[in-house]
Amino acid sequence: MTKPKMGLRIAWIIPNVLMYILFLGLTVFVFANTKGLIDMNRPGIWLIMLILLLMIALFSSYRIWKQKVVVQTRNKFTKVEGKYTEAINGSTTS
């Protein structure tokens, strides 16, 4: 079994948390200044930016979660003669 690289994982988690904080702060800013943005005719650009930032943060979270699942799957199964054998009870899958 290989030990997952926690340093690399933390390098992905920290910017992801900062993106969620940025999203929340930007959301508060947009809703606090809605009247001014409507007067300048610019709420659409800010809403598009908020949606894109949320999508990037969610994709990054999915990527981190997917790495965790892959590591768990690799630890649970071992490859023997071209087939994956479950390490606990010995059942095989192709």
N, C-alpha and C positions, 0 to 999 in steps of 0.2 A: 504494500500500500504506500502511496505517496502522500506526504503531508502537504496540505494546501498552503500556498504562499499567502500568509496573512498580511504581509506588508503591501503586496500588490492589491489585495482586496480592500485594505483600508484606504489605499490611494484612489479607489473608485468610490468608496462610501463617503468620504469627506466632501468632495465636490458635489455629490448628489444631495447631501444634507444642505449644503450651502445653496444649491439651486432651489430647494423647497423653501428655504428662508427668503431668498430673493423673490420667489413667486408670491409668498404671503405679503412681503413688504410692498411689492409692486401692486398687488391687488388692493391693499389698503390705500395706497397712493391714488390709484385710478378711481376708486369709489369715493375718496375724500375730495377729489377734484373733478368730479363728473360734470358739474355745472360749467366750470371753466373750459373743460375739454369740448363740451357741446357748443359753447360759444365760439370756440376756435375751429369747430367742425372737424375734430380729430379723435373722437372716441373709438372709431373703427380700427385705426392703426394700433392704439393701445390694447384693445381687446384681442386683436390678432397676435400681438406680441405676447400677451398673457397666455393665450391658448398654445402658442408654439413653445413657450417656456415650460408649461405644464406637460406637454407631450414629450419634450426632451427629458424632463425629470422622470416621468413615468417609464420611458424607454430605458433610461439608465438604471432605474430600480429593477426593471424586468431583467436586464442584463446581469446585474449582480445576483438576483435570485436564481437565474438560469445557471450561473457558474456554481452556485451552491448545490443545486440539484445534480449537475454533472459530476461534481466531486463526490457527492454521496453515492451516486450510481456507480461510479468507478470503484469506490471502496466496497460496495456491496457485491459486485460481480467480479469474477476473475476470468480471463480468457484462457481456455484450454482447448487445444486442437481445433481452432477456428470457431468454437462455440463459447458462448458466455455461460459460465456455471455459477449459480448462486452459491456464495460461500457458506451460507448457514445450513441449508438442507440438501444441497446437491442437485437440485433440479436444473435442467439445461434449457436454453433458448438459443435460437439461431440468429 
